[in-house]
Amino acid sequence: MTRPVRLEGRVWVLERDGRLIDDIDTDMIYHNAHLAVTEASQMGQYALGNLKGFSDFASKASAGDLVLAGDNFGSGSSRQHAVDCFISLGILAIMARSFGAIYKRNAINSGLALVEVPGLPDGLIEHHETVALDLETGYLSVGSGEFHARPMSSVSRDIYLAGGLFEYARTREPRA
């Protein structure tokens, strides 16, 4: 599986009143009413269904889209569904000013690209604008300007490129 380090796609800007939404928790990303769904391929239909103003996200998102949010994206529980729903939809990456620690670890382990954009000013990126994002350098290019995000760590990037932690582990040399 060859995965790109330079991503380009339409971005969903999760904002309210012109400001990126902070503290989007795992229940807003994937409501607990749908936890009985165990097939990851079926989880996408519920993505952001509990986030006010974005309940139609799953029906309008397309494979190749990216998501942008404020601080502490994915806070809350260790709900793996909240990662798998984006993978199911073919979302290329999630960009946020910061991520909840457990969400970040789950996403990295699952091979979902996460990029931190601390200090990203509100309004730099317009909803549904096309962006280009380089996971190695953190360079983020948009029609209205550019921004240097925090690049993925080399280990996170290697896990992403392998398609997840289990695939990454298969590529590693066994220890003597």
Long-range contacts (C-beta under 8 A, 24 or more apart in sequence): 1-162, 1-163, 1-167, 3-111, 3-160, 3-161, 3-163, 5-134, 5-135, 5-136, 5-157, 5-161, 6-132, 6-133, 6-134, 6-135, 7-66, 7-92, 7-93, 7-113, 7-132, 7-133, 7-134, 7-135, 8-130, 8-131, 8-132, 8-133, 9-64, 9-65, 9-66, 9-92, 9-130, 9-131, 10-62, 10-64, 10-65, 10-66, 10-128, 10-129, 10-130, 10-131, 11-65, 11-66, 11-67, 11-68, 11-95, 11-125, 11-127, 11-128, 11-129, 11-130, 11-131, 12-54, 12-57, 12-61, 12-65, 12-66, 12-67, 12-68, 12-127, 12-128, 13-68, 13-125, 13-126, 13-127, 13-128, 13-129, 14-48, 14-51, 14-54, 14-67, 14-68, 14-69, 14-70, 15-70, 15-122, 15-127, 16-52, 16-53, 18-122, 18-123, 19-70, 19-122, 20-68, 20-69, 20-70, 20-71, 20-96, 20-97, 20-120, 20-122, 21-51, 21-69, 21-70, 22-69, 22-70, 22-71, 22-72, 22-97, 23-70, 23-71, 23-72, 23-75, 24-51, 24-69, 24-70, 24-72, 24-73, 24-74, 24-75, 25-74, 25-75, 25-76, 25-77, 25-100, 26-74, 26-75, 26-76, 26-77, 26-78, 26-79, 26-81, 26-82, 26-100, 26-103, 27-76, 27-77, 27-79, 29-74, 29-79, 29-82, 29-85, 30-79, 30-81, 30-82, 30-85, 32-79, 34-81, 35-79, 35-81, 37-81, 40-84, 40-87, 40-88, 41-88, 42-88, 43-81, 43-84, 43-85, 43-88, 44-85, 44-86, 44-87, 44-88, 44-89, 46-81, 46-85, 47-85, 47-86, 47-88, 47-89, 58-85, 58-89, 61-89, 61-91, 62-89, 62-90, 63-89, 63-90, 63-91, 64-90, 64-92, 65-89, 65-90, 65-91, 65-92, 66-91, 66-92, 66-93, 66-94, 66-95, 66-131, 66-133, 67-91, 67-93, 67-94, 67-95, 68-94, 68-95, 68-96, 68-117, 68-120, 68-125, 69-94, 69-95, 69-96, 69-97, 70-96, 70-97, 71-96, 71-97, 71-98, 72-96, 72-98, 72-99, 72-100, 73-97, 73-98, 73-99, 73-100, 73-103, 74-99, 74-100, 74-102, 74-103, 74-104, 74-106, 74-107, 75-100, 75-103, 76-100, 76-103, 77-102, 78-102, 78-106, 80-106, 80-110, 82-106, 83-107, 83-110, 83-112, 84-110, 86-112, 87-111, 87-112, 93-133, 93-135, 95-120, 95-133, 95-140, 95-149, 108-156, 108-159, 108-160, 108-165, 109-159, 109-164, 109-165, 110-164, 110-165, 111-159, 111-160, 111-162, 111-163, 111-164, 111-165, 111-167, 112-160, 113-152, 113-160, 114-152, 114-156, 115-140, 115-149, 115-150, 115-151, 115-152, 116-149, 116-150, 117-147, 117-149, 117-150, 118-150, 120-147, 120-149, 135-160
